[in-house]
Every structure is written in C-alpha cells, then in structure tokens.
Amino acid sequence: MSIQILIAEDEHMARKELLYLLKHEENVHICPAAETGEQLIEYFFTYEPDVIFLDVHMPEMSGVEAAKKIFRISEDYVPLIVFTTAYDDYALDAFEIEAVDYLLKPYDVKRFKIAMKRVRKRLAQIEDQKVDWDKAKEEVQPNSSSQKLLLDNGERMVVVDPESIYYAVPFKRMLEIHTTDKTIHCRMTLQELEDMLMGFAFFRTHRSYLVNLNYIDEITPWFNGTSNITLKDKQQTIIPVSRSARKTLLTIFSK
C-alpha cells in the first residue's frame, strides 16, 4: 500500500532533510510541501494525505492550530500526525491531538525509522478496521426506496425522504443536510448518514461530502487529478471530488 505523505514545514533545509529521509522509504508518495498553516489546510483537502509531518512553528497559523482545524472540518477522517520541532517542550500538544510520533530537529535517522514503523503499524490497523467494516456492511440488506429517515436536529426528530437529499457535509460538529426544500442540521457523522443510506444512489465524492448521484448535473476537471461536480439545485452547488473518488465516479457513470 502506497502512503501519501505531506510535509508541512516552512524552513527550506528542514524540509530538504525530511524529503531526503522519506525518499529512502518504500511505498511512499510525497505530496507538494506546505509552508504555512493555511496552505496545509488547502493541501490536505487537495491531496488527501495519509500522514502529515507537521512543524509546530508555522507562519500565520501554528501546526497545532492547523491540525485542530483539519480535525474539526474533516470529522470522519483525520490523517496521522507526526510532529516535527527543534524544541522538546511540545509533547503535551502532540498528546492532545493524538499524534503518532514526535520528532526533534535535526533528525536522527534511527529515530526517524522508528517513527515510520509506528506510522505503518497504525495505517495497517486502520486498514484492517476498514476491511472488517466493509464485511459487516455487506451483510446489511439494502434500504427500500420507500424508507424514510428519522433525523435528530437537537430539538425534534425530522422525517426526511432520502431521495430529496442533494448532499451532506459536516458543519460545526453537526451534519448539514441539504434537501430539495430545506437544510437540516443533525447530531450525527457523515459516516453514520452514509450507512443509513445504503441501497440509495449516494456517493462519497470527498471525505467531507456525501452526494446524491441523481442530482449531479456535470463533472468538470479541476487540478492535480481532482474534479468538481455541479448539482441540479437552484444554487448550482459546486462540490469537490478527490483524486481517489474521481475514477470511481467516472466508472459509475460510464456503466
């Protein structure tokens, strides 16, 4: 399995040193490096890295702040974080965001190898969990087209026809569901909604977007292998399609 790795580091020499170490690792794909916290957030959604080597001190926004923002926005998926810093007093911050490891600059080769072993072990565990979850989902019978969803918006239970949903996206620790006649905020994750909609024509175009395939108007190429889709709603909503999802989406429509 190839590991997508993104380096977030504003210092040229530190970035060069880390690139050198990573290029000697097997099955590693290195994404373009981010040099600021804001750029890191942009690159995370563009390249969808499995792992981020994250400098604690970054211009505009610290590495810790950027990581926390990514976790808030993308609640259903978070990358593995390896903190990098020239100081040894940020271990508590690393612990707070459950970083997989903590490396001090200048990098020690043996210590770097240990970090990569931890990364590979954690990714293998995540992959095993996915396989088990996929097997469990196969045993669930598809939903009937007449089935309605009962969603909790925090004040009352709302009945929703699955076919009326345009798309759903996480928003402020809740899920924002856009339908043909209203927008609903409910207390659930995108993964939970996706599980409820098994058997209906919904597709995860991005880690943060679940879209009704029946409402896609057009697919347009974007950059670096990504795309955008335009929906048939009044707003002509544009939703990103990740590189990994693009091939599957095109296959679905070519059948």
C-alpha distance (Angstrom), angle and dihedral (degrees) to the residues before:
residue distance angle dihedral
M1 . . .
S2 3.80 . .
I3 3.80 115.2 .
Q4 3.80 117.9 -141.2
I5 3.82 107.5 -143.6
L6 3.78 127.7 -173.0
I7 3.80 122.5 -167.2
A8 3.81 117.1 -149.4
E9 3.78 105.1 -167.7
D10 3.82 131.2 131.7
E11 3.83 97.1 -164.9
H12 3.81 112.5 88.3
M13 3.82 97.6 -149.2
A14 3.82 94.1 46.0
R15 3.80 89.2 48.8
K16 3.81 91.1 49.1
E17 3.81 91.9 49.6
L18 3.79 92.6 50.8
L19 3.81 91.9 47.2
Y20 3.80 89.6 53.1
L21 3.81 92.1 53.0
L22 3.81 93.8 45.7
K23 3.81 93.5 49.3
H24 3.80 88.3 62.8
E25 3.81 91.2 57.5
E26 3.82 121.5 94.4
N27 3.81 123.0 -118.1
V28 3.79 94.8 11.0
H29 3.79 125.8 139.6
I30 3.80 114.4 -166.3
C31 3.80 117.8 -148.8
P32 3.82 122.9 -151.3
A33 3.80 109.3 -74.1
A34 3.80 123.4 -108.2
E35 3.81 117.5 -136.5
T36 3.82 99.8 -172.2
G37 3.79 136.1 37.2
E38 3.80 92.2 -112.1
Q39 3.80 91.4 50.1
L40 3.80 89.4 50.2
I41 3.82 91.3 57.6
E42 3.82 90.9 48.2
Y43 3.81 92.8 48.1
F44 3.80 92.4 46.3
F45 3.80 91.6 62.2
T46 3.81 92.5 40.0
Y47 3.81 99.7 49.3
E48 3.83 102.3 20.5
P49 3.82 96.2 -144.5
D50 3.77 121.6 -158.1
V51 3.80 91.0 -147.6
I52 3.81 134.6 25.8
F53 3.80 122.0 -159.7
L54 3.77 96.0 -153.1
D55 3.79 127.6 -164.3
V56 3.79 111.4 -143.9
H57 3.81 93.4 -142.5
M58 3.82 111.2 57.7
P59 3.83 130.4 157.4
E60 3.83 118.0 -100.8
M61 3.81 93.7 3.5
S62 3.81 129.5 26.9
G63 3.77 120.6 -117.2
V64 3.80 90.4 -112.2
E65 3.82 92.3 52.0
A66 3.81 91.6 47.3
A67 3.82 91.8 50.0
K68 3.80 92.0 49.3
K69 3.81 90.6 49.6
I70 3.81 91.4 51.2
F71 3.80 90.1 50.3
R72 3.81 91.4 50.7
I73 3.80 94.7 48.4
S74 3.81 97.2 41.1
E75 3.79 101.9 39.4
D76 3.82 96.0 159.3
Y77 3.78 94.6 54.9
V78 3.78 131.5 27.9
P79 3.79 126.3 177.5
L80 3.78 123.4 -126.1
I81 3.80 110.7 -96.8
V82 3.80 125.7 -145.5
F83 3.80 108.9 -173.6
T84 3.81 117.3 -142.6
T85 3.80 122.8 -167.5
A86 3.79 143.4 145.3
Y87 3.80 89.8 -129.7
D88 3.80 130.4 71.0
D89 3.82 98.6 -149.5
Y90 3.82 100.0 83.3
A91 3.79 98.7 78.3
L92 3.82 91.2 109.8
D93 3.81 90.9 56.5
A94 3.80 89.5 49.6
F95 3.80 90.4 50.7
E96 3.83 91.4 48.5
I97 3.81 93.7 59.9
E98 3.82 92.8 36.3
A99 3.80 95.1 -115.4
V100 3.78 113.0 -168.3
D101 3.82 91.5 -135.0
Y102 3.79 146.0 -9.7
L103 3.82 121.7 -134.2
L104 3.78 127.3 -167.6
K105 3.81 123.4 -144.8
P106 2.95 131.3 -90.5
Y107 3.78 87.9 48.4
D108 3.78 121.9 -122.1
V109 3.81 110.8 -143.5
K110 3.81 94.9 -140.1
R111 3.79 91.6 47.9
F112 3.81 90.5 48.5
K113 3.82 90.1 52.4
I114 3.80 89.5 53.5
A115 3.80 90.1 52.1
M116 3.81 91.4 51.4
K117 3.83 91.2 49.7
R118 3.79 88.7 53.8
V119 3.80 90.8 48.5
R120 3.80 92.9 50.5
K121 3.80 92.1 46.6
R122 3.81 92.4 50.8
L123 3.82 92.7 46.6
A124 3.83 90.0 50.1
Q125 3.81 89.7 52.8
I126 3.80 90.8 50.0
E127 3.81 90.9 49.3
D128 3.82 91.4 50.5
Q129 3.80 89.8 51.8
K130 3.82 90.2 51.8
V131 3.80 91.5 52.0
D132 3.81 91.4 50.6
W133 3.81 91.1 47.7
D134 3.82 92.8 49.3
K135 3.81 90.3 51.8
A136 3.79 90.2 51.0
K137 3.80 91.8 50.2
E138 3.81 91.6 52.2
E139 3.79 88.7 62.2
V140 3.81 92.6 56.7
Q141 3.79 116.0 94.1
P142 3.84 115.5 -123.5
N143 3.79 117.2 -100.9
S144 3.78 119.9 -100.1
S145 3.82 114.2 -109.9
S146 3.82 87.9 -122.8
Q147 3.81 93.6 56.5
K148 3.80 118.5 117.3
L149 3.79 127.0 -152.3
L150 3.79 122.6 -126.7
L151 3.81 108.9 -150.1
D152 3.80 128.6 -172.8
N153 3.82 112.6 -139.2
G154 3.79 93.4 180.0
E155 3.82 94.9 -98.4
R156 3.79 104.3 48.2
M157 3.79 143.6 -7.9
V158 3.80 113.6 -92.9
V159 3.82 122.7 -156.1
V160 3.81 112.6 -140.1
D161 3.79 132.4 -177.0
P162 3.84 106.6 -134.0
E163 3.81 90.6 -141.9
S164 3.82 89.5 60.7
I165 3.83 93.4 61.2
Y166 3.81 116.5 104.0
Y167 3.80 97.5 -178.3
A168 3.80 144.6 -38.7
V169 3.80 131.5 -137.0
P170 3.84 134.2 175.3
F171 3.81 112.6 -102.2
K172 3.82 127.6 179.2
R173 3.82 96.2 -25.0
M174 3.80 90.8 -47.3
L175 3.78 134.0 82.1
E176 3.79 119.7 -104.5
I177 3.81 111.7 -150.8
H178 3.81 118.3 -168.5
T179 3.81 115.4 -156.2
T180 3.79 134.8 175.0
D181 3.81 92.2 -90.4
K182 3.82 108.8 19.4
T183 3.79 149.0 9.4
I184 3.79 117.2 -115.7
H185 3.80 128.0 -162.2
C186 3.78 112.8 -158.1
R187 3.79 139.3 173.3
M188 3.79 102.8 -109.2
T189 3.79 140.5 87.3
L190 3.78 127.7 -103.7
Q191 3.80 89.0 -112.2
E192 3.80 91.6 55.4
L193 3.80 91.4 51.5
E194 3.81 91.1 47.2
D195 3.80 89.5 53.5
M196 3.83 90.8 50.4
L197 3.81 90.1 51.6
M198 3.80 96.9 53.4
G199 3.78 107.9 137.2
F200 3.81 93.5 32.4
A201 3.82 126.4 95.8
F202 3.80 98.6 -94.3
F203 3.79 126.6 135.1
R204 3.82 134.1 -172.3
T205 3.82 101.6 -127.9
H206 3.77 90.3 173.8
R207 3.77 136.7 4.5
S208 3.80 87.9 -98.5
Y209 3.83 101.1 39.4
L210 3.81 133.6 68.5
V211 3.81 112.2 -173.3
N212 3.81 136.0 -169.6
L213 3.82 104.6 -123.4
N214 3.82 90.9 -150.8
Y215 3.80 90.7 66.7
I216 3.81 99.1 51.3
D217 3.80 110.1 117.8
E218 3.81 100.7 179.2
I219 3.80 143.9 -10.5
T220 3.79 118.8 -140.1
P221 3.81 128.9 -174.9
W222 3.79 115.8 -113.4
F223 3.83 119.1 177.9
N224 3.81 140.4 -60.2
G225 3.80 90.9 22.1
T226 3.80 95.3 -53.0
S227 3.82 126.6 120.5
N228 3.78 141.6 -164.3
I229 3.80 127.7 -132.9
T230 3.77 125.4 -152.1
L231 3.80 117.7 -147.1
K232 3.79 128.6 -142.5
D233 3.80 93.8 -120.5
K234 3.83 122.5 116.2
Q235 3.80 91.7 -98.7
Q236 3.83 92.5 51.3
T237 3.81 86.2 -132.5
I238 3.80 115.4 -149.3
I239 3.80 116.2 -144.1
P240 3.83 127.5 -174.9
V241 3.78 123.0 -116.7
S242 3.78 116.5 -155.0
R243 3.79 123.2 -133.8
S244 3.79 92.2 -109.2
A245 3.82 93.2 48.6
R246 3.82 95.7 44.2
K247 3.81 95.7 72.6
T248 3.79 92.5 48.9
L249 3.80 92.3 46.7
L250 3.82 92.7 51.4
T251 3.81 89.5 47.9
I252 3.80 90.9 53.0
F253 3.81 92.2 53.4
S254 3.78 94.2 43.5
K255 3.81 93.0 60.5
